[in-house]
Amino acid sequence: MRLSLCLSFVIILVVVTGCAPFAPRSADIALPDLPARYSLYVENATLSMPWWQEFGSSELDRLMDIALSQGFSIRQARARLDQARASALKAGASLVPSVSLEAGSSHTRQKWKNGSSSGQTYTTTKEHSLGLAAQYELDLWDRIGSTREAERLEAQATQEDVHTAFMTLSGQIVENWVEILQVRGEQALVKEQIQTNERYLEVLELRFDNSLSTALDVLQQREALARSRAMLPTLEARERVLMHETAVLMGKSPDFDLGLTGHGLPEPLPLPGTGIPADLLASRPDVRAAGLRLKSSQWEIASARADRLPAITITGRAEYSSDQFNTLFDNWLANLAAGLTGPIFDGNRRSAEVDRTRAVARERLAAYQQTVMEAVRDVENALVNIDKQQAYLAATQKQLDIARMTLQQARQRYENGVVTYLTVLTSLLNVQSLERTLVQGQADLLLYQVGLHRALGGTWYRKLEEQAQTSIHDKAVTPTMDTTHTSEQGQS
């Protein structure tokens, strides 16, 4: 009869343990209204390949390979992922019984006085014990299961953080690479302008010797030459700073040799397929991470609510004890007990925890909605910047062409004595300024395109992860017989 009651009790507990009365409802997350299309819609979105490879630069590919495998931000993100996975494993550990080994030995010596006599008695007691203790909490209301699910979702969100680190670092490396090429292009342009100013100065000095120009003309041209030469040091410093920043992003020391030999800016990339704004929910890892953390907070609410209800804990103990080692296993004791605990008065601690977790969920909902809207904004901003920058470059090129024709006319009129040299100098400085502006504008267009690829996200990092996992597996598997034998010994 007792056995039947025990079995019935266990079955009921197992059935009750499998329920989750506070599990969050599987409803869609509320999203703000997304636009149906972008202002500039491009079909055939292809975001599965590393976008920077379209530049066709082997040097950039090499920098990216090093950065995405050795960069400090990537290593930190992977370490945080390991922490999150360990926390998820730890959170689910209470779903299985915990068993511990207990061993003890005591030696007690006690002195007794024999009444009024001077005699004394000593008593020695020895006790040796060895046993196992087990404890298991029946997850009646899925409190432990909810905590484990929350930690599991947090680990998945942290995985997306790693992907976000890939996106961010790749964009930073390409941006620095573009700026390095821009600075080098400006240096080459400034050196050409210095040579041009030197030729103008030579002609003016010759004309001055022949009384065809004034000392003011010569001084003005010397000032223009000095101005051009003053630009070089700042450009050279900017190049070195960018090189140092890129090396540190790659996980190297600032003096690491990047091995960059290119000088000119690459051609602009073709506009990638943008798809529709809703695609960002699957293409942007930061959006996915925000959504996963929102779901995690919902499971935290379930765990906090379940913690307000009674809990049943089963404990078991088996122990051998004796006063002699040789008879240790002759005496044993086994004990199985179940205890019911429930909160009566805790100063509203558990209730406050429920309110806190609900507030966290509201915060994460707002954060998720904001992340989605910011993702759409990033794409729109990049598309607008690219479109208007292309128009700006076309207008600047036209302005530069006209400025060059103006300079040519000014030189002719100066040589004919119609205008002063100030007119020529003004036109010359205007041409040189527009040339530098054009180089900077071309670099800005490339940076806007980099920003668009970062804003669109993608899945190209999955291929890199697969290659990394394959590399780790290949290093772990060795064909030598000795190593295999040692590994088997370690497993046993």
C-alpha positions as CSV (number, residue, x, y, z in Angstrom):
1,M,0.0,0.0,0.0
2,R,2.8,2.4,1.0
3,L,4.7,1.6,-2.2
4,S,1.6,2.4,-4.3
5,L,1.2,5.7,-2.6
6,C,4.8,6.6,-3.1
7,L,4.7,5.7,-6.8
8,S,1.5,7.7,-7.2
9,F,3.1,10.6,-5.5
10,V,6.2,10.4,-7.7
11,I,4.1,10.2,-10.9
12,I,2.0,13.3,-9.8
13,L,5.2,15.2,-9.1
14,V,6.7,14.3,-12.5
15,V,3.6,15.5,-14.3
16,V,3.4,18.7,-12.3
17,T,7.1,19.3,-12.8
18,G,6.6,19.2,-16.6
19,C,4.2,22.1,-16.6
20,A,5.2,25.7,-17.0
21,P,2.3,27.9,-15.9
22,F,4.2,31.2,-16.3
23,A,5.9,30.5,-19.6
24,P,5.7,33.6,-21.9
25,R,3.2,33.5,-24.7
26,S,4.6,32.8,-28.1
27,A,3.4,36.1,-29.6
28,D,5.1,38.3,-32.1
29,I,7.1,41.1,-30.7
30,A,5.4,44.5,-31.2
31,L,7.3,46.5,-33.8
32,P,6.9,50.1,-34.9
33,D,5.6,50.7,-38.4
34,L,8.3,49.9,-40.9
35,P,8.4,51.6,-44.3
36,A,7.5,49.4,-47.2
37,R,10.6,50.4,-49.2
38,Y,13.7,52.4,-49.0
39,S,14.0,55.8,-50.7
40,L,16.4,54.1,-53.1
41,Y,15.4,50.5,-53.7
42,V,17.8,48.1,-55.2
43,E,16.7,44.5,-56.0
44,N,18.7,41.3,-55.8
45,A,20.2,41.8,-52.4
46,T,23.4,39.7,-52.1
47,L,24.8,39.9,-48.5
48,S,26.2,36.4,-48.1
49,M,29.8,37.2,-49.4
50,P,32.4,39.5,-47.8
51,W,31.5,42.8,-49.4
52,W,35.0,44.3,-49.1
53,Q,36.3,41.7,-51.6
54,E,34.6,43.7,-54.4
55,F,37.4,46.3,-54.0
56,G,39.7,43.6,-55.5
57,S,42.6,44.5,-53.1
58,S,44.7,41.6,-51.9
59,E,46.2,43.9,-49.3
60,L,42.8,44.7,-47.8
61,D,41.9,41.0,-47.8
62,R,45.0,40.2,-45.9
63,L,44.4,43.0,-43.3
64,M,40.8,41.7,-42.8
65,D,41.9,38.1,-42.3
66,I,44.2,39.1,-39.5
67,A,41.7,41.5,-37.9
68,L,38.8,39.1,-37.9
69,S,40.9,36.4,-36.4
70,Q,43.2,38.3,-34.0
71,G,41.5,41.6,-33.3
72,F,41.1,42.6,-29.7
73,S,37.4,43.3,-30.1
74,I,36.7,39.9,-31.6
75,R,38.7,38.1,-28.9
76,Q,36.8,40.0,-26.2
77,A,33.4,39.2,-27.9
78,R,34.3,35.5,-28.1
79,A,35.3,35.5,-24.4
80,R,32.0,37.1,-23.5
81,L,30.3,34.4,-25.5
82,D,32.1,31.7,-23.6
83,Q,31.0,33.3,-20.3
84,A,27.4,33.4,-21.5
85,R,27.4,29.8,-22.5
86,A,28.9,28.8,-19.2
87,S,26.2,30.8,-17.4
88,A,23.5,29.0,-19.4
89,L,25.0,25.6,-18.5
90,K,25.2,26.7,-14.9
91,A,21.6,27.8,-14.9
92,G,20.4,24.4,-16.1
93,A,22.5,22.4,-13.6
94,S,19.8,22.5,-11.0
95,L,17.5,20.4,-13.2
96,V,19.6,17.3,-12.4
97,P,20.3,16.0,-8.8
98,S,23.5,17.2,-7.2
99,V,25.6,14.4,-5.6
100,S,28.6,15.0,-3.3
101,L,31.1,12.8,-1.6
102,E,31.5,13.3,2.1
103,A,34.3,11.9,4.2
104,G,35.4,12.6,7.7
105,S,37.5,11.5,10.6
106,S,37.5,12.7,14.2
107,H,39.8,12.0,17.2
108,T,38.6,13.1,20.6
109,R,40.6,12.8,23.8
110,Q,38.9,13.8,27.1
111,K,40.3,14.1,30.6
112,W,38.4,13.2,33.8
113,K,39.3,13.7,37.4
114,N,38.4,10.8,39.8
115,G,36.7,12.7,42.6
116,S,38.9,14.0,45.4
117,S,41.7,11.6,44.6
118,S,44.7,12.6,42.5
119,G,43.9,10.0,39.9
120,Q,42.9,11.0,36.3
121,T,41.1,9.2,33.5
122,Y,41.5,9.8,29.8
123,T,38.9,8.8,27.3
124,T,39.7,8.6,23.6
125,T,36.9,8.5,20.9
126,K,37.5,7.9,17.2
127,E,35.0,8.2,14.4
128,H,35.5,7.6,10.7
129,S,32.7,8.2,8.1
130,L,32.3,7.9,4.3
131,G,29.2,8.6,2.4
132,L,27.2,10.2,-0.4
133,A,24.7,13.1,-0.2
134,A,22.3,13.9,-2.9
135,Q,19.8,16.8,-3.3
136,Y,17.2,17.6,-6.0
137,E,14.6,20.3,-6.2
138,L,11.5,19.4,-8.1
139,D,10.9,22.2,-10.6
140,L,7.2,22.3,-10.0
141,W,6.6,25.7,-11.6
142,D,9.4,25.6,-14.2
143,R,11.4,28.2,-12.2
144,I,14.7,26.6,-13.0
145,G,13.7,25.8,-16.5
146,S,12.7,29.4,-17.1
147,T,16.0,30.6,-15.7
148,R,17.9,28.2,-18.0
149,E,15.8,29.3,-21.0
150,A,16.6,33.0,-20.2
151,E,20.3,32.2,-20.0
152,R,20.2,30.2,-23.2
153,L,18.6,33.1,-25.1
154,E,21.2,35.5,-23.5
155,A,23.9,33.2,-24.8
156,Q,22.4,33.4,-28.3
157,A,22.2,37.2,-28.0
158,T,25.9,37.2,-27.1
159,Q,26.6,35.1,-30.2
160,E,25.0,37.8,-32.2
161,D,27.2,40.3,-30.4
162,V,30.1,38.5,-31.8
163,H,28.6,38.9,-35.3
164,T,28.1,42.6,-34.6
165,A,31.8,42.8,-33.7
166,F,32.6,41.3,-37.0
167,M,30.5,43.9,-38.8
168,T,31.9,46.8,-36.8
169,L,35.5,45.8,-37.1
170,S,35.3,45.0,-40.8
171,G,33.9,48.5,-41.4
172,Q,36.5,50.2,-39.3
173,I,39.3,48.4,-41.1
174,V,38.0,49.3,-44.6
175,E,37.4,52.9,-43.5
176,N,41.0,53.2,-42.2
177,W,42.2,51.6,-45.4
178,V,40.3,54.1,-47.5
179,E,41.5,57.1,-45.5
180,I,45.1,55.9,-45.7
181,L,44.8,55.8,-49.5
182,Q,43.1,59.2,-49.4
183,V,45.9,60.7,-47.4
184,R,48.5,59.2,-49.7
185,G,46.5,60.5,-52.7
186,E,46.5,64.0,-51.2
187,Q,50.2,63.8,-50.5
188,A,50.9,63.0,-54.2
189,L,48.6,65.8,-55.3
190,V,50.2,68.3,-52.9
191,K,53.6,67.3,-54.2
192,E,52.5,67.9,-57.8
193,Q,51.1,71.3,-56.7
194,I,54.4,72.2,-55.0
195,Q,56.2,71.5,-58.3
196,T,53.6,73.6,-60.2
197,N,54.1,76.5,-57.7
198,E,57.9,76.2,-58.1
199,R,57.6,76.5,-61.9
200,Y,55.3,79.5,-61.5
201,L,57.9,81.0,-59.1
202,E,60.8,80.4,-61.5
203,V,58.9,82.1,-64.3
204,L,58.0,85.1,-62.1
205,E,61.6,85.5,-60.9
206,L,62.8,85.4,-64.5
207,R,60.2,88.0,-65.4
208,F,61.2,90.1,-62.4
209,D,64.9,90.0,-63.5
210,N,63.7,91.4,-66.9
211,S,61.5,94.0,-65.2
212,L,58.3,92.3,-66.5
213,S,56.8,91.6,-63.0
214,T,56.9,93.2,-59.7
215,A,58.4,92.1,-56.4
216,L,54.8,91.8,-55.0
217,D,54.1,89.1,-57.7
218,V,57.1,87.1,-56.6
219,L,56.3,87.4,-52.9
220,Q,52.7,86.3,-53.5
221,Q,53.9,83.2,-55.4
222,R,56.4,82.4,-52.7
223,E,53.6,82.6,-50.1
224,A,51.5,80.1,-52.2
225,L,54.5,77.8,-52.4
226,A,55.1,77.9,-48.7
227,R,51.4,77.2,-48.1
228,S,51.5,74.1,-50.2
229,R,54.7,72.8,-48.5
230,A,53.0,73.4,-45.1
231,M,50.3,70.8,-45.9
232,L,52.7,67.9,-46.2
233,P,53.6,67.4,-42.5
234,T,50.0,67.2,-41.4
235,L,49.2,64.7,-44.1
236,E,52.2,62.6,-43.2
237,A,51.2,62.6,-39.6
238,R,47.7,61.6,-40.4
239,E,48.9,58.7,-42.4
240,R,51.0,57.4,-39.5
241,V,48.2,57.8,-37.1
242,L,45.8,55.8,-39.3
243,M,48.5,53.1,-39.7
244,H,48.8,52.9,-35.9
245,E,45.1,52.7,-35.4
246,T,44.7,50.0,-38.0
247,A,47.4,47.9,-36.5
248,V,45.8,48.1,-33.0
249,L,42.4,47.2,-34.5
250,M,44.1,44.1,-36.0
251,G,45.4,43.1,-32.6
252,K,48.9,44.1,-33.3
253,S,51.3,46.7,-31.9
254,P,51.2,50.2,-33.4
255,D,54.5,49.8,-35.2
256,F,53.3,46.7,-37.0
257,D,54.1,46.8,-40.7
258,L,50.7,46.7,-42.6
259,G,52.5,46.2,-45.9
260,L,50.3,48.7,-47.8
261,T,51.8,49.8,-51.1
262,G,48.7,51.3,-52.8
263,H,48.4,55.0,-53.2
264,G,45.3,55.8,-55.3
265,L,41.7,55.4,-54.3
266,P,39.8,52.4,-55.6
267,E,36.8,52.7,-57.9
268,P,33.5,53.1,-56.1
269,L,31.6,49.9,-55.3
270,P,28.3,49.1,-57.1
271,L,25.2,49.8,-55.1
272,P,24.4,46.6,-53.2
273,G,20.9,45.1,-53.1
274,T,19.1,46.7,-50.3
275,G,16.0,44.6,-50.2
276,I,13.2,45.9,-48.0
277,P,13.4,47.4,-44.4
278,A,11.9,44.2,-43.0
279,D,15.0,42.3,-44.2
280,L,17.1,44.0,-41.5
281,L,15.3,41.9,-38.9
282,A,17.3,38.9,-40.2
283,S,20.3,40.6,-41.7
284,R,21.4,42.8,-38.8
285,P,23.0,40.9,-35.8
286,D,22.4,43.8,-33.4
287,V,18.7,43.6,-34.2
288,R,18.6,39.9,-33.6
289,A,20.6,40.3,-30.4
290,A,18.1,42.9,-29.1
291,G,15.2,40.6,-30.0
292,L,16.8,37.7,-28.2
293,R,17.4,39.7,-25.1
294,L,13.8,40.8,-25.1
295,K,12.7,37.1,-25.1
296,S,15.2,36.3,-22.4
297,S,13.7,39.0,-20.2
298,Q,10.2,37.4,-20.7
299,W,11.6,34.1,-19.3
300,E,13.1,36.0,-16.4
301,I,9.7,37.2,-15.5
302,A,8.4,33.6,-15.6
303,S,11.2,32.5,-13.3
304,A,10.6,35.4,-10.8
305,R,6.9,34.6,-10.7
306,A,7.5,30.9,-10.1
307,D,9.9,31.8,-7.3
308,R,6.9,33.1,-5.3
309,L,5.4,29.6,-5.0
310,P,6.4,26.7,-2.7
311,A,9.3,24.4,-3.7
312,I,9.9,20.8,-2.9
313,T,13.4,19.5,-2.3
314,I,14.3,15.8,-2.0
315,T,17.5,14.9,-0.2
316,G,19.2,11.6,0.1
317,R,22.1,10.4,2.2
318,A,24.0,7.1,2.5
319,E,26.9,6.9,5.0
320,Y,29.3,4.3,6.4
321,S,30.7,5.0,9.8
322,S,32.9,3.2,12.3
323,D,35.5,3.8,14.9
324,Q,38.0,1.6,13.0
325,F,39.1,1.8,9.4
326,N,38.9,-2.0,9.0
327,T,35.2,-2.1,10.0
328,L,34.2,1.1,8.1
329,F,31.9,-0.7,5.7
330,D,30.2,-2.8,8.4
331,N,27.8,-0.1,9.6
332,W,25.8,2.0,7.2
333,L,22.9,4.5,7.3
334,A,20.6,5.6,4.5
335,N,18.2,8.5,4.7
336,L,15.7,9.8,2.1
337,A,13.7,12.9,2.9
338,A,11.5,15.5,1.2
339,G,11.0,19.0,2.3
340,L,8.4,21.7,1.3
341,T,9.4,25.3,1.6
342,G,7.3,28.3,0.7
343,P,7.5,32.0,1.3
344,I,5.3,33.5,3.9
345,F,6.9,36.9,4.6
346,D,10.0,38.1,2.8
347,G,9.5,41.9,2.9
348,N,8.1,41.8,-0.6
349,R,11.5,40.8,-2.0
350,R,10.1,38.3,-4.5
351,S,7.3,40.6,-5.5
352,A,9.8,43.4,-6.1
353,E,11.9,41.0,-8.2
354,V,8.8,40.3,-10.4
355,D,8.3,44.1,-10.9
356,R,12.0,44.5,-11.7
357,T,12.0,41.8,-14.4
358,R,8.8,43.3,-15.9
359,A,10.5,46.7,-16.0
360,V,13.5,45.1,-17.7
361,A,11.3,43.6,-20.3
362,R,9.7,46.9,-21.0
363,E,13.1,48.5,-21.3
364,R,14.3,45.8,-23.7
365,L,11.2,46.1,-25.8
366,A,11.8,49.8,-26.3
367,A,15.5,49.0,-27.0
368,Y,14.5,46.5,-29.6
369,Q,12.2,48.9,-31.3
370,Q,14.8,51.6,-31.2
371,T,17.4,49.3,-32.7
372,V,15.1,48.4,-35.6
373,M,14.3,52.0,-36.3
374,E,18.0,53.0,-36.1
375,A,18.9,50.2,-38.5
376,V,16.4,51.5,-41.0
377,R,17.7,55.0,-40.4
378,D,21.3,53.9,-41.0
379,V,20.4,52.4,-44.4
380,E,18.4,55.5,-45.4
381,N,21.2,57.9,-44.3
382,A,23.8,55.9,-46.3
383,L,21.6,55.8,-49.4
384,V,20.9,59.5,-49.3
385,N,24.6,60.3,-48.7
386,I,25.7,58.1,-51.6
387,D,23.1,59.7,-53.9
388,K,23.9,63.2,-53.0
389,Q,27.7,62.6,-52.8
390,Q,27.7,61.4,-56.4
391,A,25.8,64.5,-57.5
392,Y,28.3,66.6,-55.5
393,L,31.3,65.0,-57.1
394,A,29.8,65.6,-60.6
395,A,29.3,69.2,-59.8
396,T,32.8,69.6,-58.2
397,Q,34.4,68.0,-61.3
398,K,32.5,70.4,-63.5
399,Q,33.6,73.3,-61.3
400,L,37.2,72.1,-61.5
401,D,37.1,72.0,-65.3
402,I,35.8,75.5,-65.4
403,A,38.4,76.7,-62.9
404,R,41.2,75.2,-65.0
405,M,39.9,77.1,-68.1
406,T,39.7,80.2,-66.0
407,L,43.3,79.8,-64.9
408,Q,44.4,79.4,-68.5
409,Q,42.6,82.6,-69.6
410,A,44.1,84.5,-66.6
411,R,47.6,83.4,-67.5
412,Q,47.1,84.6,-71.1
413,R,45.7,87.9,-70.0
414,Y,48.5,88.4,-67.5
415,E,51.2,87.6,-70.1
416,N,49.5,90.2,-72.3
417,G,49.5,92.7,-69.5
418,V,45.8,93.0,-69.2
419,V,45.4,91.8,-65.5
420,T,47.7,91.7,-62.5
421,Y,49.3,88.5,-61.2
422,L,46.8,88.4,-58.3
423,T,44.2,87.2,-60.8
424,V,46.4,84.4,-61.9
425,L,47.3,83.5,-58.3
426,T,43.6,83.5,-57.2
427,S,42.7,81.1,-60.1
428,L,45.7,78.9,-59.4
429,L,44.8,78.5,-55.7
430,N,41.2,77.9,-56.6
431,V,42.2,75.0,-58.9
432,Q,44.5,73.5,-56.4
433,S,41.9,73.7,-53.7
434,L,39.3,72.0,-55.9
435,E,41.7,69.3,-56.8
436,R,42.1,68.4,-53.1
437,T,38.4,68.8,-52.5
438,L,37.7,66.3,-55.3
439,V,40.0,63.7,-53.8
440,Q,38.4,64.1,-50.4
441,G,34.9,63.9,-51.9
442,Q,35.9,60.6,-53.7
443,A,37.0,59.2,-50.4
444,D,33.8,60.3,-48.7
445,L,31.8,58.5,-51.3
446,L,33.7,55.3,-50.6
447,L,33.1,55.8,-46.8
448,Y,29.4,56.2,-47.4
449,Q,29.4,53.0,-49.3
450,V,31.2,51.2,-46.5
451,G,28.5,52.6,-44.1
452,L,25.8,51.2,-46.3
453,H,27.3,47.7,-46.2
454,R,27.6,47.9,-42.5
455,A,24.0,49.2,-42.2
456,L,22.6,46.3,-44.3
457,G,24.3,43.6,-42.3
458,G,24.4,40.3,-44.0
459,T,25.5,36.7,-43.4
460,W,29.0,36.7,-44.7
461,Y,30.5,36.1,-41.3
462,R,29.0,32.6,-41.1
463,K,31.4,31.4,-43.8
464,L,34.3,32.9,-41.7
465,E,33.0,31.0,-38.6
466,E,32.8,27.8,-40.5
467,Q,36.3,28.2,-41.7
468,A,37.5,29.0,-38.1
469,Q,35.7,25.9,-36.8
470,T,37.2,23.7,-39.5
471,S,40.7,25.1,-38.7
472,I,40.2,24.4,-35.0
473,H,39.1,20.9,-35.8
474,D,42.0,20.2,-38.1
475,K,44.4,21.3,-35.4
476,A,42.8,19.1,-32.8
477,V,42.8,16.0,-34.9
478,T,46.4,14.6,-35.4
479,P,47.3,11.5,-37.4
480,T,50.2,10.3,-35.2
481,M,49.7,7.1,-33.1
482,D,51.4,8.4,-30.0
483,T,49.1,11.5,-29.7
484,T,46.0,9.5,-30.2
485,H,47.0,7.0,-27.5
486,T,47.7,9.8,-25.1
487,S,44.3,11.4,-25.8
488,E,42.6,8.1,-25.0
489,Q,44.4,7.8,-21.7
490,G,43.3,11.3,-20.8
491,Q,39.7,10.5,-21.6
492,S,39.7,7.3,-19.5
